[in-house]
Amino acid sequence: MIRLAFRNLFQNKIRLVISVGGVALALLLILSLDAIFTGVERRITVYVKNSSADIFVAQSGVRNLHMASSSMPAFVRSKVKAVPGVDSVSPIQYVSNMVVIGDERNLAYIIGLPEKAAMGGPWRVSAGRSRPDPGEAIIDRTVAKNSGITLGDEVEILGEEFEVVGLTEETASLVNSVAFISEDDFTDLRGDPGTISFLLVKVKDGELPASVARRIQARVRDVTVQTTGEFANQERKVVKDMSTDLITIMNLIGFLIGLAVMALTVYTATLSRRAEYGVLKALGASNRQLYRTVLAQATLSVLIGFLVGLIITLILSFIVDGLGLNMELLVSGVSLVKVAGLSLIIAGFSAILPIRQITGLDPAAVFRGK
Amino acid sequence: MTDQTLTVNQVTKRYGSGSTEVVAVRGISLAVAPGEIVLIMGPSGSGKTTLLSMLGALLKPSEGEIRLNGNAISSLDERRLPAIRLHKFGFIFQDFNLLSALSALENVAIVAELAGVKRSVARQKATALLEVLGLKDRLNFLPEQLSGGEKQRVAIARALINDPALILADEPTANLDSKIGHEIMRLMRKIAKEQGRSVVIVSHDQRIKDIADRVLWLEDGQFKEVVTMATDPVCGMTVEREKAVRLEWDGQVFYFCATGCRDEFIDRDKQDKVNDGSLR
């Protein structure tokens, strides 16, 4: 009967294209949205992950960068350095602000880097220098490109003009970008000398970051200590919390479109073969065998639609990568499982009406030429 | 136990009730022996289709009983009927009713698969049947690529695949030309006689009388006239018993198309007896 479902599905090519295409587009909507937000999540944590630090120390209660600010006395640095297991400590200054280029205002994490900072600086520089001196800034390449500026041009950060001396890769997302200036400029402009935003900690060889983080937390007052992984997870969580409602609504829309397309095509496909199902029923096929055929047909359509949707999403992700946009599409395993699950639900629901149709078929009608 | 394949006892079918009640079949009785071909004829609306549906366990009678190989099928629970139809009946339809998406081979094999036969075995059985029916070169053809006669052969193979005791055919020659229709009917007679399967045919086609053992005339839901057919033992022609040349010979009754065949039969029998020494 599965073979019959397969043959029924592939016999009418136009119907196949409509049903599979409709489902594929609906699932593409869900998959690509998921992929966009997964990409945003990755991009938004890319600074944390590429900071070279094992541990992030912040003001008490501060657990991430996005939409947060942290301020600690500078002496905390020496206290942290004195904790057993700590190899090195680099302070950074941080504020969420704008990189202004002409009339364009680009939301950015502004990082103030100490001279010769071992951690927290740019990790992929495509042009220019990797450390800014006073009066200099390093900004994301795509931000510079989109605004039509290059090395040697000026940008405004924290109300001051800076010369662009370096362009970085992977430091822009749909949400914002990362810009680097010197620590001296940062403290001058913020007017808050004697404070630091975060401490980036490297642990000694053989030490576990989690153990050292617990030690710092126990010995230094008024700070929140997290491993880099924990800090990145918190960052991700903030973005996820902000986007969950949107994703849920779009998923629901995608689900309903997929369901409507699938239900309609399976219904019409069954309707067009009503007589054949009647013949099978007259010959002795049980309702259960016929239900299986309809369900298999719906499942096959949805699975093919799922594969087509996935392939298109992957192609899109390559295209987006090649375009050098401030975003990337990442198809995660969780997203695949979720969309596959939704597909099966769509298949099940879309088969309900045709199954009711078959239940009502009178096998004796076959002798009446119906 | 009974030696009849099918026994129909005082079967009535009513539709509706009260002033709108219609009696499609009224008090019909019938017995069909193994290997016997019964042709049911009658005008449109006479109840032929209703009767055929009841014989095939597709419709329950309002009254009376239908037995297949001694087992009452008319009183069985609805849920058991599909399995009975699948294993005990072979159906042949006027419009062939093949599944358009499946090849000839798959159309036959799927019925065996429905009955629980493994796919490979079902395909082997279907191939063998189609080859016997002269469709060796058409196994993988879709119905739309087959002629009417070929489609009906596929339908016959489909009807036979589960070794049914009874084959029910609804106007099997209606969509076939005269030559192919006759060929199909001879094929059905061969199957009935060689394999001992009973066949009940509902048709308007007078030519089918030739292959039937019995012809029943259904009118207003009742059998009006019974025509019993017999085969001339000399020329093999099917003849109506009432109109044939009758001969009682050695305690048996024989029917002939003409006196010539009767005389030849007598001469041959006498010669046989001389040869084996029983008559000098």
Contacts between the chains, C-beta under 8 A, distances in Angstrom:
chain1	res1	chain2	res2	distance
A	1	B	110	7.6
A	1	B	113	7.4
A	1	B	114	7.6
A	3	B	102	7.8
A	3	B	106	6.9
A	3	B	110	7.8
A	4	B	99	6.8
A	4	B	101	6.9
A	4	B	102	6.6
A	4	B	110	6.5
A	7	B	101	3.8
A	7	B	102	5.8
A	7	B	106	7.7
A	8	B	101	5.0
A	10	B	101	7.9
A	11	B	100	7.0
A	11	B	101	4.3
A	275	B	97	7.5
A	276	B	97	7.6
A	276	B	99	5.3
A	276	B	100	7.0
A	279	B	93	7.4
A	279	B	97	4.4
A	279	B	99	7.3
A	280	B	99	7.5
A	280	B	114	7.5
A	281	B	82	7.4
A	282	B	56	7.6
A	282	B	58	6.0
A	282	B	85	7.0
A	282	B	91	6.2
A	283	B	85	6.6
A	283	B	86	6.7
A	283	B	91	6.0
A	283	B	111	5.7
A	283	B	114	7.1
A	283	B	158	7.6
A	284	B	82	4.8
A	284	B	83	6.6
A	284	B	84	7.6
A	284	B	85	3.9
A	284	B	86	2.7
A	284	B	87	7.3
A	284	B	89	7.7
A	284	B	111	7.5
A	284	B	114	6.2
A	284	B	115	7.3
A	285	B	82	6.6
A	285	B	86	7.6
A	285	B	114	5.2
A	286	B	82	4.8
A	286	B	83	7.6
A	289	B	114	6.2
A	363	B	58	5.0
A	363	B	85	7.9
A	364	B	53	4.2
A	364	B	58	4.1
A	364	B	59	4.7
A	366	B	58	7.7
A	366	B	91	7.9
A	366	B	93	6.5
A	366	B	97	6.5
A	367	B	49	4.9
A	367	B	52	5.9
A	367	B	53	5.4
A	367	B	56	7.9
A	367	B	58	7.1
A	367	B	93	7.3
A	367	B	170	5.2
A	368	B	49	6.1
A	369	B	94	6.8
A	369	B	95	6.5
